[in-house]
Amino acid sequence: MNAASIPTRAKLILAMDAGATTTRALLTDLQGNEFGHIEGPSLNVRHRDKERFRKIVIELFSELQAQADAVGLVPDAVTVGAAGAGSKRDRVLLREVLQNRWASALVLVHHDAYIAQYGAFNGGPGVIVTAGTGSIAYGRNEKDEEIRSGGWGWMLGDEGSAWWIAREAVRAVLRAHEGGPETGLTEKALAYFQVEKPYDIFTIVYKARYEHSKLNDLSKEVTALAEEGDEVSRAILHQAGVELGRLGTSCAHRLGIPAEQLEVALMGGVGTGAYNWLQPGVMESLHAYAGRPVEQEKPHSLPMEMRDLPDVPVSEDEIDKITPSPAGEPTITPQFPDYPPRDLTPESEVGPRLILPRMDALRGAAQWARDEMLKRKFA
C-alpha cells in the first residue's frame, strides 16, 4: 500500500507484538487499513533494558514509515503486547519509554497473552489455550478480569505441549518394548535418537546434561503417525487435548464464565498444527465443564460450528414421497412445516465452543488501540 492510500487526516496506530523470539510491528489506522508490516529482534522486558527497547521500537517504526512512504507522520496510538510484561512495573517502564518518544500519543502496554486473547475474541470474553514448547491458558471475562492457568514449565506442568506429547511418545515406546500396544512410534523414536533399541533411549534421556527440549520435535512424529492411523499416537494427542481443555476450563471456572457462554481458542504451534487430533479431547473437557455427557466425535480440522451438517437418513415414508419427474429422474414432493410451529422454545445452550481465533495477536493489539481511541472519543 503506497503513501497515496494514507488519508491526510488518518489516525495512525503503531501496534507491536513483542515476543520472546521476534517482534512484529504493524502500521494501521482507525478504519483497519494496513500500511506496513515488519519483523525485528526479540524483546525480553525482564531485562529492563530501556535503551534497547527504545532503539528497537524507533527502528521498526522508521522502517514502517519507509514502507508506507510516510516519513514525518507520527502515530496517534502506540500499543504493545510484550512477552514477560506480566508485572505492572514492567508495563509502566515500557509505557514511559513510548510516551517519552510520542508525548501526544495514546500508549497502551500489556503482556503478550492479553493481545492474543483480545485478537482471538475481538476484545470480548473468552479463553485462549496456547500449546507450543510449553502450555498455558489465559482468559478474560466481561468484567475485564483476567487469569491464567498452567505455564508451570516442563517439570511441573506444560500438559499437552510439544514436550508433554514427546515424553508420552517415549513412554509408549518403552511400554511397547515391555509387551504393551505396538506403535509406529518405536521406529520413529529409534531413528530420532539414533539408537538400536528402546533401552538406549532411557540411557540418553537420563544423562545428567541432556536438554529436555531436545525431545520437543518428536511431537511432530506423533501427529504424522496419527494421520497415518497409528492408534497409540491418536490416543496421546486425544489425551493432550483433554489436558489442554482442562487448562481452559480452569480459567473459565475461576473467572465465573458460564458454560453456555464459554468460548475457547487453541493457539500455538502444537495447538494449530495438531488441531485435528486435539479437538476431540478439548471438547471432552468442555463438555465435562458443562456437565454434559461426552459425545464421541471424529477429529475434524475445523471447529464444530464450521462443520458441514451430517447426512440425514431418509425414512421409508419419505422414500414413498419420491415421485418420478418428467425427465425420469426422482424428485421429492415438497413438504411444508406446520404453522404455527409446535415448539417455539429457543435453544438456551450455545456453548461451550471451540473457535478459530478471529485475528492474530498483532492485529489484536491494533484492535485494542482502536477500541480505546473510540471510547475516549465518545466518553
Secondary structure by P-SEA (a helix, b strand, c coil): ccccccccccbbbbbbbccccbbbbbbbcccccccccbbbbbbcccccaaaaaaaaaaaaaaaaaaaaccccccccbbbbbbcccccaaaaaaaaaaaaaaccccbbbbbcaaaaaaaaaaccccbbbbbbccccccccccccccccccccccccccccccaaaaaaaaaaaaaaaaacccccaaaaaaaaaaccccaaaaaaaaacccccccccccaaaaaaaaaaaccaaaaaaaaaaaaaaaaaaaaaaaaaccccccbbbbbbccccccccccaaaaaaaaaaaaaccccccccccccccccccccbbbbcaaaaaacccccccbbbbccccccccccccccccccccccccccccaaaaaaaaaaaaaaaaaac
